[in-house]
Amino acid sequence: VTESVGSVLDVEDLRERVQKALEMFLDGQMPVLDAVSEDLAPVLQAGKDFLLDGGKRLRPAFAYWGWRGAGGEDTKQIVVAAAALELLHACALIHDDVMDASDTRRGRPSVHRRFESTHGRQGWHGDPAGFGLSAAILLGDMCLVWADQMLNTCGLPAEALLRGQAVYDRMRVELMAGQYLDVLEQAMGSQSVERSLRVARFKSAKYTVDGPLRLGAALAGGPGELLATYSAYGVPLGEAFQLRDDVLGVFGDPGTTGKPAGDDLREGKRTVLVATALDRAGEQQAALVRRLLGDRQLDDDGVAQLRAVIVDTGALDHVETLIADSTTEALCALEVGPVAEPARSVLRELASAATSRRL
Amino acid sequence: VTESVGSVLDVEDLRERVQKALEMFLDGQMPVLDAVSEDLAPVLQAGKDFLLDGGKRLRPAFAYWGWRGAGGEDTKQIVVAAAALELLHACALIHDDVMDASDTRRGRPSVHRRFESTHGRQGWHGDPAGFGLSAAILLGDMCLVWADQMLNTCGLPAEALLRGQAVYDRMRVELMAGQYLDVLEQAMGSQSVERSLRVARFKSAKYTVDGPLRLGAALAGGPGELLATYSAYGVPLGEAFQLRDDVLGVFGDPGTTGKPAGDDLREGKRTVLVATALDRAGEQQAALVRRLLGDRQLDDDGVAQLRAVIVDTGALDHVETLIADSTTEALCALEVGPVAEPARSVLRELASAATSRRL
């Protein structure tokens, strides 16, 4: 019990240090952008608002504990390196919201909508939506570059950074690839459970847990055996985490998720949950899903009807079982691998925290 | 004369080596993407088509000669590192075309139009334009990541790469910042010559010449004095180069530019050339520019009318003078700086090649 309380404190403490590191980094960008033009202040502000509003900081946590599990000391450098992953994540989310035409993110206007509003308020020329789109693409690009810069300037030795870069670059390519597959699945209207799982794996799972853990280990110069353990723990856990997210996207409380209830249904997301429901649906149920899924105007009643199909087909139960099984697989891999304490204990807790029911 | 012919051959030879390096790198991505899904083949193909269709390879050339001018040897590693800049450039162009809603690039469909066509041909679900947009954002992101990966794996020592990263990261942030300013100027309908020059400086000039040169020098561990020389040469030359591009965008031959005649006028680009014309225009001329500039349907007659204003106001002559003066400034800085031969001679030639009239 004592150990558990201790690691929860560690996790909270780390979240604050990540927040501070991001603040310091972004504040350090102000003079750089100011030297170009004071007109860039709103761009930096949008970046700060997006990045500093909290969030779970899961990716930095996994990178940090990946480093600690490899025997790395608790240093300022690794916290800065780990925090850089939030900038990468910001790029992914900002561009994702453009692609999904999402109006909100974490209960606030998405970046493209924010700049669209600015355009409208200022009465500028041309299309406000086009301006919002451009600003969001560029802020996303900038976050991607800032992530590199934060990682490169974290203070770790050049050799360590080069080891980390190999993991980091691969992780990013897979992230972009997974996002493309997600877009493609929606265009193709695919209903395959297998294909949905693949999207989840590359778009989200690998870069949420496996990638960050291995980045931390690579920075610390951990052995191949440790990296293998991290993948054996990280890949299933990341999938469980993504499946939990899918469930929350349909059944989650808007107060917790920061998104309107059933928003994933309105967006027509081809999640494993939805694919499973379709796979098991009777004719009438399937017709209902095809009719309502992806309907931007879907009201509460429509959401309720879709939810009922997902429950009645057993898809929800099935996905909950998948989550539980994957989490168990992850935890078993963690126990047998060469992971230094206290990292092992914390990773055990993170696994539960990231996959438990939060409906 | 012999020296001049020698360096022209060097430049041609380098272009081929850059092409080969890009080919090898992109071919190396195939198994990585295949391991995710065979559905990614069209993404890689679009990247290859975009990157391997020639181009002037100016940025790699400046990076390579920046390295040589610092006394670096001619090695495979520096050619690979330099070639990575083409991937960064591809990201900038692909995203730029999305933001400008450009239909073509180098005489071929822009990336978002290419994927839009695929969507239409396949009869997929949803909005073809939305699919094209998403695919182009993601391919641009991927090019940005690939650029890092190519640089990180070029084979230069970790310490050299870390020195290079500092220059590279700054250059990329300024590029994104400049692109945002460009979008902002168009939204604000700004007519200021000074503001247009600032956009040109950050969006294009610094990352075409100054940044690549300093990247090469930093990789080679060149002294601060050399980096200062490169900026003194690179910043004015980059501006001259961008101004030449602006002139070509209005007066250029479509066969050379790969874009319809007067396309920059149709897009309403707020170039220094246009800003100068507006600055000097009489009332009638200004009214004509305000009416026609940015008209997507502008016909040949409209283009001719706008061109006439640009000539009659003396804006064209003025910009030609600016180009000549900036080029001279660049060449003078080159002569007095500590630049090793044959780099100095080649940089002298590149200055002429990049800024001479090609109407």
Boltz contact constraints between the chains, C-beta under 6 A:
constraints:
  - contact:
      token1: [A, 33]
      token2: [B, 177]
      max_distance: 6.0
  - contact:
      token1: [A, 36]
      token2: [B, 177]
      max_distance: 6.0
  - contact:
      token1: [A, 36]
      token2: [B, 202]
      max_distance: 6.0
  - contact:
      token1: [A, 37]
      token2: [B, 181]
      max_distance: 6.0
  - contact:
      token1: [A, 39]
      token2: [B, 184]
      max_distance: 6.0
  - contact:
      token1: [A, 40]
      token2: [B, 177]
      max_distance: 6.0
  - contact:
      token1: [A, 43]
      token2: [B, 180]
      max_distance: 6.0
  - contact:
      token1: [A, 95]
      token2: [B, 137]
      max_distance: 6.0
  - contact:
      token1: [A, 99]
      token2: [B, 134]
      max_distance: 6.0
  - contact:
      token1: [A, 124]
      token2: [B, 187]
      max_distance: 6.0
  - contact:
      token1: [A, 124]
      token2: [B, 188]
      max_distance: 6.0
  - contact:
      token1: [A, 125]
      token2: [B, 187]
      max_distance: 6.0
  - contact:
      token1: [A, 125]
      token2: [B, 189]
      max_distance: 6.0
  - contact:
      token1: [A, 126]
      token2: [B, 187]
      max_distance: 6.0
  - contact:
      token1: [A, 131]
      token2: [B, 187]
      max_distance: 6.0
  - contact:
      token1: [A, 134]
      token2: [B, 99]
      max_distance: 6.0
  - contact:
      token1: [A, 134]
      token2: [B, 183]
      max_distance: 6.0
  - contact:
      token1: [A, 137]
      token2: [B, 95]
      max_distance: 6.0
  - contact:
      token1: [A, 138]
      token2: [B, 176]
      max_distance: 6.0
  - contact:
      token1: [A, 138]
      token2: [B, 179]
      max_distance: 6.0
  - contact:
      token1: [A, 138]
      token2: [B, 180]
      max_distance: 6.0
  - contact:
      token1: [A, 141]
      token2: [B, 176]
      max_distance: 6.0
  - contact:
      token1: [A, 142]
      token2: [B, 176]
      max_distance: 6.0
  - contact:
      token1: [A, 144]
      token2: [B, 144]
      max_distance: 6.0
  - contact:
      token1: [A, 145]
      token2: [B, 172]
      max_distance: 6.0
  - contact:
      token1: [A, 145]
      token2: [B, 173]
      max_distance: 6.0
  - contact:
      token1: [A, 148]
      token2: [B, 169]
      max_distance: 6.0
  - contact:
      token1: [A, 149]
      token2: [B, 169]
      max_distance: 6.0
  - contact:
      token1: [A, 152]
      token2: [B, 165]
      max_distance: 6.0
  - contact:
      token1: [A, 158]
      token2: [B, 158]
      max_distance: 6.0
  - contact:
      token1: [A, 158]
      token2: [B, 159]
      max_distance: 6.0
  - contact:
      token1: [A, 158]
      token2: [B, 162]
      max_distance: 6.0
  - contact:
      token1: [A, 159]
      token2: [B, 158]
      max_distance: 6.0
  - contact:
      token1: [A, 162]
      token2: [B, 158]
      max_distance: 6.0
  - contact:
      token1: [A, 165]
      token2: [B, 152]
      max_distance: 6.0
  - contact:
      token1: [A, 169]
      token2: [B, 149]
      max_distance: 6.0
  - contact:
      token1: [A, 172]
      token2: [B, 145]
      max_distance: 6.0
  - contact:
      token1: [A, 173]
      token2: [B, 145]
      max_distance: 6.0
  - contact:
      token1: [A, 176]
      token2: [B, 138]
      max_distance: 6.0
  - contact:
      token1: [A, 176]
      token2: [B, 141]
      max_distance: 6.0
  - contact:
      token1: [A, 176]
      token2: [B, 142]
      max_distance: 6.0
  - contact:
      token1: [A, 177]
      token2: [B, 33]
      max_distance: 6.0
  - contact:
      token1: [A, 177]
      token2: [B, 36]
      max_distance: 6.0
  - contact:
      token1: [A, 177]
      token2: [B, 40]
      max_distance: 6.0
  - contact:
      token1: [A, 179]
      token2: [B, 138]
      max_distance: 6.0
  - contact:
      token1: [A, 180]
      token2: [B, 43]
      max_distance: 6.0
  - contact:
      token1: [A, 180]
      token2: [B, 138]
      max_distance: 6.0
  - contact:
      token1: [A, 181]
      token2: [B, 37]
      max_distance: 6.0
  - contact:
      token1: [A, 183]
      token2: [B, 134]
      max_distance: 6.0
  - contact:
      token1: [A, 184]
      token2: [B, 39]
      max_distance: 6.0
  - contact:
      token1: [A, 187]
      token2: [B, 124]
      max_distance: 6.0
  - contact:
      token1: [A, 187]
      token2: [B, 125]
      max_distance: 6.0
  - contact:
      token1: [A, 187]
      token2: [B, 126]
      max_distance: 6.0
  - contact:
      token1: [A, 187]
      token2: [B, 131]
      max_distance: 6.0
  - contact:
      token1: [A, 188]
      token2: [B, 124]
      max_distance: 6.0
  - contact:
      token1: [A, 189]
      token2: [B, 125]
      max_distance: 6.0
  - contact:
      token1: [A, 202]
      token2: [B, 36]
      max_distance: 6.0
